[in-house]
Amino acid sequence: MVRTVNPGGGVALPQGRHYVQGDDGYEAARRATVWNQRVPDRYPEVIVVARDEDDVVAALRYAKKHDLQVGIRSGGHSWAANHLRDGGLLIDMHGFDRATIDKETMVAVAGPGKGGSILAAELDAEGLFFPAGHCKGVCIGGYLLQGGYGWNSRVLGPACESVIGLDVITADGEKLYIDAENHPDLYWSARGAGPGFFAVVTAFHLKVYPKPAICGMSLYAYPFDCAEEVFGWARAISAEVDRKVELQIVATRNVPDMGINGPAILLASPVFADSEQEAEKALALLGSCPAVDRALAKIPYAPTDLPTWYTAVMANYLDDHRYSADNMWTSAPAEALLPGIRRILDTMPPHPAHFLWLNWGPSPARQDMAYSVEAEIYLALYSGWMNVTDDEKYADWPRANMAEMAHLASGIQLADENLGQRPARFATDEAMARLDRARAAYDPDGRFYQWMGRL
């Protein structure tokens, strides 16, 4: 049942779609806020499916009147479903999915519910580019707030560096435009606070870029018994990889789309360049792996495009599966990492479970923003399964393995966090202190939920 929420009189929610726990339609609305099939048993008291800014203001005033904390959902791709909390109010921003593109100023303005892959396609049609996320379905709201590791981000930086302003609504229902000159502490916080941000974003103002002339790739596949050689080599060359290249290594039990019916370590590496010659040159280093003669597949270079990449990536993220994830940043040497990697490979669940290694740094100096932890190598684990009866068997695999390697980590990134099960460091101590001060100024009553765990 869709109804106006106004128990006890006073502040009402007269617009949009609103569900109170126990209403017809509540459970469907709750489940719709999580993209995968593993929906936590956490139940907000009220769900507001916002259509416009007035809905958001009304929801915040209602939350204040009834002393409810507030969670926010944009695309629902948070593995931990941070937005779902017991007893609070959930604002679903998925309907804020419009975007405008100004080619003359090279600025796009997009709502938090805008799909990153959709925005990428709209920009592509204009000859423009933005470092959108790697997965279809990921909306830009949570993606940009937590950092934004996207296409060509090794060149353009995490996508939050291209957020030049935001339209937000504060805990008191005040509508603000924030940037480096207007409410700079709130702007600083928005670029990296992730699910702990303490305002509702209604639009992002984004710096966009000319579309790279070439989108290319290389692909190598190795058997699991080449792990020491592949990962040892990848760590040794980390500082040499051209920043136009994303050296992504994915280990999985099966690669059906490639006809590999068994475990494989895939080096699937996008490259963005001004010419094919430049792309081939940038990828040449990836043919220097000492195990290259044992490769199951070898494509040093091929032209491609983002739609093809999106299709390939989504083979690992299936809508009908249940998922858990965890991750770490590390600059540890290969000899320290390899025992943990071997344990990961030995215990890996069936496909689509997988292990991701990304050569990320060394990184250039970053802008002044809440996003403040990264390292040379990014490691992430994703477990995926279909049946709820297998939760106990598969759900803890990412957390358990990352916990075993935590002594080698400099922190985690919020995109693949598991903070409710494993609190971890995702910002420097200085950044966390500044976030706490900004929260105290803009959300003194603690209206917005914080992270599910922090160190």
Residue pairs with C-beta under 8 A, 6 or more apart in sequence:
1 19
1 23
1 24
1 25
2 17
2 18
2 19
2 25
3 18
3 20
3 23
4 12
4 13
4 14
4 18
5 12
5 13
5 18
5 20
5 46
5 62
6 12
6 13
7 66
10 65
11 58
11 61
11 62
11 64
11 65
11 66
12 58
12 62
13 46
13 48
13 55
13 58
13 59
13 62
14 58
15 51
15 52
15 54
15 55
15 58
16 48
16 49
16 50
16 51
16 52
16 55
16 58
17 29
17 48
17 49
17 51
18 46
18 47
18 48
18 49
19 25
19 26
19 29
19 30
19 46
19 47
19 49
20 26
20 45
20 46
21 43
21 44
21 45
21 46
26 47
29 47
29 49
29 92
30 39
30 43
30 44
30 47
30 84
30 90
31 39
32 76
32 92
33 47
33 73
33 76
33 81
33 83
33 84
33 90
33 92
33 94
34 40
34 76
34 81
34 84
35 75
35 76
35 77
35 137
35 319
36 79
36 317
36 319
36 321
36 322
36 323
37 319
37 320
37 321
37 322
37 386
38 322
38 323
38 324
38 391
38 395
39 81
39 84
40 80
40 81
40 84
42 81
42 84
42 85
42 86
43 84
43 86
43 87
44 71
44 84
44 85
44 86
44 87
44 88
44 89
44 90
45 68
45 87
45 88
45 89
46 62
46 68
46 89
46 90
47 89
47 90
47 92
48 55
48 58
48 59
48 89
48 90
48 91
48 92
49 92
49 94
49 95
50 56
50 59
50 91
50 92
50 93
50 95
50 96
51 95
53 169
53 175
53 202
56 91
56 93
56 169
56 200
56 202
57 169
57 173
57 175
59 70
59 89
59 91
60 70
60 91
60 169
60 170
60 171
60 172
60 173
60 200
60 447
61 173
62 68
62 89
63 69
63 70
63 88
63 89
63 447
64 171
64 172
64 173
64 445
64 447
68 87
68 88
68 89
69 85
69 87
69 88
69 89
69 446
69 447
69 448
69 449
70 88
70 89
70 90
70 91
70 171
70 200
70 447
70 448
70 449
71 82
71 83
71 84
71 85
71 88
71 89
71 90
71 91
71 448
71 449
72 83
72 90
72 91
72 93
72 141
72 200
72 448
73 83
73 90
73 91
73 92
73 93
73 94
74 93
74 94
74 96
74 112
74 113
74 139
74 140
74 141
74 142
74 143
75 94
75 113
75 115
75 137
75 138
75 139
75 140
75 141
75 142
75 143
76 83
76 94
76 139
77 135
77 137
77 138
77 139
77 142
77 143
78 142
78 195
79 323
79 324
79 325
79 416
79 417
79 418
80 417
80 418
80 419
80 420
80 421
80 452
82 195
82 419
82 420
82 449
82 451
82 452
83 90
83 195
84 90
85 449
88 449
91 200
93 111
93 112
93 113
93 141
93 200
93 201
93 202
94 113
94 139
95 113
96 111
96 112
96 113
96 114
96 141
96 202
96 203
97 111
97 113
97 114
97 115
97 118
97 139
98 110
98 111
98 114
99 108
99 109
99 110
99 111
99 114
99 119
99 122
100 108
100 109
100 110
101 108
101 122
101 123
101 126
101 128
101 208
102 108
103 126
103 127
103 128
106 128
106 207
106 208
106 209
107 164
107 205
107 206
107 207
107 208
108 119
108 123
108 128
108 130
108 205
108 206
108 208
109 203
109 204
109 205
109 206
110 119
110 140
110 203
110 204
110 206
111 141
111 202
111 203
111 204
112 139
112 140
112 141
112 142
112 201
112 202
112 203
112 204
113 139
113 141
114 139
114 140
115 136
115 137
115 138
115 139
115 140
116 132
116 133
116 135
116 138
116 139
116 140
116 143
116 150
117 132
117 133
117 135
117 136
117 137
117 138
117 306
117 310
119 130
119 132
119 140
120 129
120 130
120 132
120 151
120 306
121 306
121 307
123 129
123 130
123 208
123 211
124 211
124 306
127 210
127 211
128 208
128 209
128 210
128 211
129 151
129 152
129 208
129 209
129 210
129 211
129 212
130 150
130 159
130 162
130 206
130 208
130 209
131 148
131 150
131 151
131 152
131 153
131 156
131 157
131 158
131 159
131 162
132 140
132 143
132 150
132 151
132 159
133 140
133 143
133 148
133 149
133 150
133 159
134 149
134 150
134 151
134 309
134 310
134 313
135 310
135 313
135 314
135 317
136 310
136 313
136 314
140 159
140 204
141 201
141 204
142 194
142 195
143 150
143 159
143 415
144 159
144 160
144 163
144 191
144 204
145 160
145 190
145 191
145 192
145 193
145 194
145 195
145 197
145 201
146 160
146 192
146 193
146 194
146 195
146 371
146 413
146 414
146 415
147 158
147 159
147 160
147 192
147 194
147 371
147 413
147 414
147 415
148 158
148 159
148 160
148 415
149 158
149 159
149 358
149 378
149 413
149 415
150 158
150 159
151 246
151 270
151 272
151 306
151 309
152 212
152 244
152 246
152 270
152 272
153 159
153 246
154 243
154 244
154 245
154 246
154 360
155 243
155 244
155 272
156 162
156 209
157 364
157 366
157 367
158 366
158 371
160 190
160 191
160 192
160 369
160 371
161 191
161 366
161 367
161 369
162 206
162 207
162 208
162 209
163 190
163 191
163 204
163 205
163 206
163 207
164 179
164 180
164 205
164 206
164 207
165 177
165 178
165 179
165 182
165 187
165 204
165 205
166 177
166 178
166 179
166 187
166 190
166 201
166 203
166 204
166 205
167 175
167 176
167 177
167 178
167 201
167 202
167 203
167 205
168 175
168 176
168 177
168 178
168 186
168 190
168 199
168 200
168 201
168 202
169 175
169 176
169 199
169 200
169 202
170 176
170 199
170 442
170 443
171 198
171 199
171 442
171 443
171 445
171 447
171 448
175 202
176 182
176 183
176 186
176 199
178 184
178 186
178 187
178 190
179 187
179 205
180 187
185 434
185 437
185 438
185 441
185 442
186 199
186 438
186 442
188 368
188 369
188 370
188 434
188 438
189 197
189 198
189 370
189 434
189 435
189 438
189 439
190 197
190 199
190 201
190 370
191 367
191 369
191 370
191 371
192 369
192 370
192 371
192 372
192 427
192 431
193 370
193 435
194 414
194 417
194 426
194 451
195 414
195 449
195 451
195 452
196 435
196 448
196 449
196 450
196 451
196 454
197 448
198 438
198 439
198 442
198 443
198 447
198 448
199 442
199 443
199 448
212 272
212 273
212 274
213 273
213 274
213 275
214 271
214 272
214 273
214 274
214 275
214 276
214 278
214 279
214 303
215 270
215 271
215 272
215 303
215 304
215 305
215 306
215 309
216 270
216 271
216 272
216 273
216 276
216 279
216 280
216 283
216 301
216 302
216 303
216 304
217 268
217 269
217 270
217 271
217 299
217 301
217 302
217 303
217 304
217 309
218 267
218 268
218 269
218 271
218 283
218 286
218 287
218 299
218 300
218 301
218 302
219 266
219 267
219 268
219 269
219 297
219 298
219 299
219 302
220 266
220 267
220 286
220 287
220 289
220 292
220 295
220 297
220 298
220 299
221 255
221 258
221 260
221 264
221 265
221 266
221 267
221 295
221 296
221 297
221 298
222 230
222 264
222 265
222 267
222 289
222 291
222 294
222 295
222 296
223 262
223 263
223 264
223 265
223 294
223 296
224 251
224 263
224 264
224 265
224 345
226 265
226 291
226 294
227 251
227 265
227 338
227 341
227 342
227 345
228 338
228 342
229 289
229 290
229 291
230 249
230 265
230 267
230 289
230 291
231 249
231 334
231 337
231 338
231 341
231 357
232 334
232 335
232 338
233 288
233 289
233 290
233 291
234 247
234 249
234 289
234 357
234 359
235 333
235 334
235 337
235 377
236 334
237 285
237 288
237 359
238 359
238 361
238 362
238 376
238 377
239 362
239 376
240 285
241 247
241 285
241 359
242 271
242 281
242 282
242 283
242 285
244 271
244 272
244 273
244 278
244 279
244 282
245 269
245 270
245 271
245 282
245 283
245 285
245 286
246 269
246 270
246 271
246 358
246 359
247 267
247 269
247 286
247 358
247 359
248 267
248 268
248 269
248 270
248 356
248 357
248 358
249 265
249 266
249 267
249 356
249 357
249 358
250 265
250 266
250 268
250 316
250 354
250 355
250 356
250 357
251 263
251 264
251 265
251 266
251 344
251 345
251 348
251 354
251 355
251 357
252 263
252 264
252 266
252 316
252 348
252 351
252 352
252 353
252 354
252 355
253 262
253 263
253 348
253 349
253 350
253 351
253 353
254 260
254 261
254 262
254 263
254 264
254 350
254 351
255 264
255 266
255 351
256 315
256 351
257 312
257 315
258 264
258 266
258 297
260 296
260 297
263 345
263 348
264 296
267 286
267 289
268 312
269 283
269 286
270 304
270 309
271 279
271 282
271 283
272 279
273 279
273 282
276 301
276 303
279 301
280 300
280 301
283 300
283 301
284 300
286 300
287 298
287 300
289 295
292 298
315 352
316 351
316 352
316 354
316 382
316 384
317 323
317 352
317 382
317 384
318 352
318 384
320 386
321 352
321 384
321 385
321 386
322 384
322 385
322 386
322 387
322 388
322 390
322 391
322 395
323 382
323 383
323 384
324 382
324 383
324 394
324 395
324 396
324 397
324 398
324 399
324 418
325 380
325 381
325 382
325 383
325 398
325 416
325 417
325 418
326 380
326 381
326 398
326 399
326 401
326 402
326 412
326 416
326 417
326 418
326 421
326 422
327 378
327 379
327 380
327 381
327 398
327 402
327 412
327 413
327 415
327 416
327 417
327 418
328 378
328 379
328 380
328 402
328 405
328 406
328 408
328 409
328 410
328 411
328 412
328 424
329 360
329 373
329 374
329 375
329 377
329 378
329 379
329 409
329 410
329 411
329 412
329 413
330 337
330 375
330 376
330 377
330 378
330 379
330 405
330 408
330 409
330 410
331 361
331 375
331 376
331 377
331 410
332 377
332 408
336 408
337 377
337 379
337 405
337 408
340 401
340 404
340 405
340 408
341 355
343 401
343 404
344 355
344 381
344 401
345 355
347 397
347 401
348 354
348 355
348 397
349 383
349 384
349 385
349 393
349 394
349 397
350 385
351 384
352 382
352 384
353 381
353 382
353 383
353 384
353 385
353 394
353 397
354 381
354 382
355 379
355 380
355 381
356 378
356 379
356 380
356 381
356 382
357 377
357 378
357 379
358 377
358 378
358 379
358 380
359 376
359 377
360 374
360 375
360 376
360 377
360 378
361 374
361 375
361 376
361 377
362 376
363 374
366 372
370 427
370 431
370 434
370 435
371 427
372 427
372 428
372 430
372 431
373 410
373 411
373 412
373 413
373 425
373 426
373 427
373 428
374 410
374 411
374 413
375 409
375 410
375 411
378 413
379 402
379 405
380 398
380 416
381 397
381 398
381 401
381 402
382 398
382 416
383 394
383 395
383 397
383 398
384 394
385 391
385 393
385 394
396 421
398 418
399 418
399 421
399 422
402 409
402 418
402 422
403 422
406 422
406 424
409 424
409 425
410 425
411 424
411 425
411 426
411 427
412 424
412 425
412 426
413 426
414 426
417 424
417 426
417 451
419 426
419 451
419 452
419 453
419 454
420 452
420 453
421 453
422 453
423 453
423 454
423 455
424 453
424 454
424 455
425 454
425 455
426 451
426 454
427 435
432 454
439 446
439 450
